Amino acid sequence: MNLAIEIAAENGIGWVTVNNSNHFGAAGRYGHFAADKGMIGFAFTNTSPTTFPTRSSQKALGTNPISIVAPANGEDRFALDMATSTVAFGKIEIAERKGKDCVPSGWGANENGIEEHKPEIILKGGGTLPLGGIEERGGYKGTGLCQMVEILCGIMAGGPFGKNIREWTGTAQKADLGQCYIAVDPECFAEGFTNRLQEFLDETRNLKPIDPSLPVRCVGDFSKSHKFLTENVGGLVYHKSQIEYLHKISKEHNIPFFEVSNFKAPKI
């Protein structure tokens, strides 16, 4: 992303692809690098194939996250960071560890690509569904978004793509993932970008909510609230079942466990 920012500073837009890479963490953080410089930042990555394309009985796409971060006034930003599957695979793992009997429709499928709600079955050879879920609920749109990321990150970058990427649990092969970073200088377009974006964000947040106790939020507001929460309590907030699982892992591998404090997180 830093290279894309340098190119954009000279040319208005910088577009960089990367191959032979690894898991790059949260996609959104790279967009913030661009926003810090007053630019719009996009970041994409392909991942190991855990997602069933619409009508497919085989996993051939990753969760393939996409991100865009755009600066408004002050520290305010539009910050989108999302999987192009309905959820990231880890959310299904967390649901199982929390003891959930079922996950919502559209999250996952069994080993044959048939929609499944029980997390333990999804985790036994199954996988995620594209954003929207099954075809009748618009899953073909999520499939298209997943494939778009494969074009940007696998095909354009000259690396593996789709089902050719190693399984996410495999360690015998290198990950060899592809990424794409784009930085855009909004000053090359219509004047007053940050003010106009701020107006849009404010108008959205001031919409009349269905439930007065749950105000309308913009993309990125929930993450910002979580950031403030962790700063205020001085640590990360985990569900009790996650703590129990991590404690089990620490014992198995003789790793010192971190300090835990009881805390009830407010609804945000």
C-alpha positions in Angstrom: 0.0 0.0 0.0 2.9 2.4 0.7 4.0 2.0 -2.9 0.5 2.6 -4.2 0.3 5.8 -2.1 3.6 7.0 -3.6 2.4 6.4 -7.1 -0.9 8.1 -6.4 0.8 11.1 -5.0 2.4 11.6 -8.4 -0.3 10.3 -10.7 -3.6 10.5 -8.9 -3.9 6.7 -8.6 -1.6 3.9 -7.6 -2.4 0.3 -8.3 -0.1 -2.5 -7.0 -0.4 -6.3 -7.1 1.5 -8.8 -5.0 2.1 -12.5 -5.3 3.8 -15.2 -3.3 2.4 -13.6 -0.2 0.8 -14.8 3.1 -2.1 -13.9 5.3 -2.0 -10.1 5.6 -4.2 -9.7 8.7 -7.2 -7.3 8.5 -7.7 -5.9 5.0 -9.0 -2.6 6.4 -5.7 -1.6 8.1 -4.1 -1.0 4.7 -6.9 1.4 3.6 -6.2 3.4 6.7 -2.6 4.0 5.6 -4.0 5.7 2.5 -6.6 7.6 4.5 -3.9 8.9 6.8 -2.5 10.6 3.6 -5.9 12.0 2.6 -6.4 9.3 0.0 -9.0 6.6 -0.6 -7.4 3.1 0.0 -8.6 -0.2 -1.4 -7.2 -3.6 -0.4 -8.1 -7.1 -1.5 -6.7 -10.6 -1.0 -7.5 -14.0 -2.1 -7.5 -16.9 0.4 -7.5 -20.6 0.6 -10.6 -22.2 -1.0 -13.2 -22.5 1.8 -16.2 -21.2 -0.2 -18.6 -23.1 -2.5 -19.4 -21.1 -5.7 -23.1 -21.0 -6.5 -24.3 -24.4 -7.7 -20.9 -26.0 -7.0 -20.4 -29.1 -4.9 -16.7 -28.2 -4.6 -15.0 -25.4 -2.7 -13.2 -23.3 -5.2 -13.1 -19.7 -3.8 -11.8 -18.1 -0.7 -13.6 -15.8 1.7 -11.7 -13.1 -0.4 -12.1 -9.9 1.7 -12.4 -6.5 0.2 -11.8 -3.2 1.9 -12.2 0.5 1.1 -11.3 3.3 3.5 -12.2 6.9 2.6 -11.3 10.0 4.8 -14.0 12.4 5.9 -13.4 15.4 8.2 -11.1 15.0 11.3 -10.7 11.4 12.3 -14.1 10.3 10.7 -13.9 7.8 7.9 -15.9 5.4 5.8 -14.2 2.1 6.5 -15.5 -1.1 4.8 -13.7 -4.4 5.5 -15.8 -7.5 4.6 -15.5 -11.0 3.4 -17.2 -11.8 0.0 -18.5 -15.0 1.6 -21.4 -14.4 4.0 -19.1 -14.7 6.9 -15.4 -15.5 7.5 -14.8 -19.1 8.3 -13.6 -18.2 11.8 -17.1 -17.0 12.7 -18.4 -20.6 12.3 -15.6 -21.9 14.5 -16.4 -19.3 17.1 -20.1 -20.3 16.9 -19.2 -23.9 17.7 -16.9 -22.8 20.6 -19.7 -20.8 22.0 -21.9 -23.9 22.0 -24.3 -22.6 19.3 -26.6 -25.3 17.9 -27.1 -23.5 14.6 -25.7 -20.7 12.6 -27.9 -18.3 10.5 -29.0 -19.2 7.0 -26.4 -18.5 4.3 -23.4 -19.0 6.5 -22.2 -22.4 5.5 -22.7 -25.7 3.7 -21.8 -29.4 4.3 -19.1 -31.2 2.4 -21.3 -31.5 -0.7 -22.1 -27.8 -0.9 -25.6 -28.1 0.5 -26.6 -25.4 2.9 -26.1 -26.5 6.5 -26.9 -24.8 9.9 -25.1 -27.0 12.4 -21.6 -25.6 12.9 -20.0 -29.0 13.7 -21.1 -30.4 10.3 -19.9 -27.3 8.4 -16.5 -27.7 10.1 -16.2 -31.4 9.1 -15.3 -30.9 5.5 -17.9 -28.3 4.7 -17.3 -24.6 4.0 -18.7 -21.1 3.6 -21.3 -19.9 1.2 -20.8 -16.7 -0.9 -22.3 -13.5 0.3 -26.1 -13.9 0.1 -26.1 -17.6 0.7 -27.8 -19.9 -1.8 -28.7 -18.9 -5.3 -32.4 -18.0 -4.5 -31.1 -15.4 -1.9 -28.7 -13.8 -4.3 -25.6 -15.9 -3.6 -24.6 -15.6 -7.2 -23.8 -11.9 -6.5 -21.4 -13.0 -3.7 -19.9 -15.6 -6.1 -19.2 -12.7 -8.5 -17.5 -10.6 -5.8 -15.3 -13.6 -4.8 -14.4 -14.1 -8.4 -13.6 -10.4 -8.9 -11.1 -10.6 -6.0 -9.5 -13.7 -7.7 -9.0 -11.7 -10.9 -7.4 -8.7 -9.0 -5.3 -10.8 -6.7 -4.6 -14.1 -8.4 -4.8 -13.7 -12.1 -3.5 -10.1 -12.4 -0.7 -10.8 -9.9 0.5 -13.9 -11.7 -0.1 -16.2 -8.7 -2.4 -19.2 -8.0 -6.2 -18.6 -7.9 -9.4 -20.3 -6.9 -9.1 -24.0 -6.1 -5.3 -24.0 -7.0 -4.5 -22.2 -3.7 -3.5 -24.6 -0.9 -5.9 -25.7 1.8 -5.9 -23.3 4.7 -5.0 -26.1 7.2 -2.1 -27.2 5.1 1.5 -26.3 6.0 3.5 -28.5 3.6 3.1 -25.9 0.8 3.6 -22.1 1.1 0.5 -20.0 1.2 1.3 -18.2 -2.1 -1.6 -15.7 -1.8 -2.1 -12.7 -3.9 -3.1 -9.2 -2.9 -4.1 -5.9 -4.6 -3.7 -2.4 -3.2 -5.1 0.7 -4.7 -4.7 4.3 -3.6 -6.7 7.2 -5.1 -6.2 10.9 -4.6 -9.8 12.3 -4.4 -8.5 15.8 -5.1 -8.1 14.7 -8.7 -11.9 14.6 -9.0 -14.7 16.8 -7.7 -13.8 19.5 -5.2 -14.7 19.1 -1.5 -14.5 15.3 -1.2 -14.0 15.1 2.6 -16.8 17.6 3.3 -19.2 15.9 1.0 -18.4 12.5 2.5 -18.9 13.9 6.0 -22.3 15.2 4.9 -23.2 11.8 3.6 -22.0 10.0 6.8 -23.8 12.5 9.1 -27.1 12.2 7.1 -26.9 8.4 7.4 -26.3 8.4 11.1 -29.2 10.9 11.6 -31.7 8.7 9.8 -34.7 7.7 12.0 -34.0 4.2 13.4 -36.5 1.4 13.6 -35.5 0.9 17.3 -34.6 4.2 19.0 -32.1 2.3 21.2 -30.2 1.1 18.1 -29.1 4.2 16.1 -28.3 3.9 12.4 -24.6 3.3 11.9 -22.2 3.8 9.0 -19.7 1.2 7.8 -16.8 1.2 10.2 -18.7 2.7 13.2 -18.9 -0.7 15.0 -15.2 -1.3 14.6 -14.5 2.2 16.0 -16.7 1.5 18.9 -14.9 -1.7 19.6 -11.6 0.1 19.5 -12.8 2.7 22.0 -14.1 -0.2 24.2 -10.8 -2.0 24.3 -8.9 1.2 25.0 -11.3 2.0 27.9 -11.1 -1.4 29.5 -7.4 -1.8 28.9 -7.7 -5.1 26.9 -9.5 -7.3 24.4 -13.0 -8.5 25.2 -13.5 -12.3 24.7 -16.5 -14.6 25.2 -16.3 -17.0 28.1 -16.1 -20.0 25.8 -13.2 -18.4 23.9 -11.3 -17.9 27.1 -11.9 -21.6 28.0 -10.7 -22.7 24.6 -7.5 -20.6 24.8 -6.8 -21.9 28.3 -7.0 -25.4 27.0 -4.6 -24.6 24.2 -2.2 -23.0 26.7 -2.2 -26.1 28.8 -1.6 -28.4 25.9 1.4 -26.4 24.7 2.7 -25.3 28.1 2.2 -21.6 27.2 1.7 -19.1 30.0 -1.8 -17.8 30.0 -2.7 -14.1 29.9 -4.4 -12.2 32.7 -8.2 -12.4 32.6 -10.7 -10.0 34.2 -14.5 -10.4 34.3 -16.2 -7.8 32.3 -19.7 -7.5 30.7 -19.4 -5.7 27.4 -22.1 -3.1 26.6 -24.2 -3.4 23.5 -22.8 -1.2 20.7 
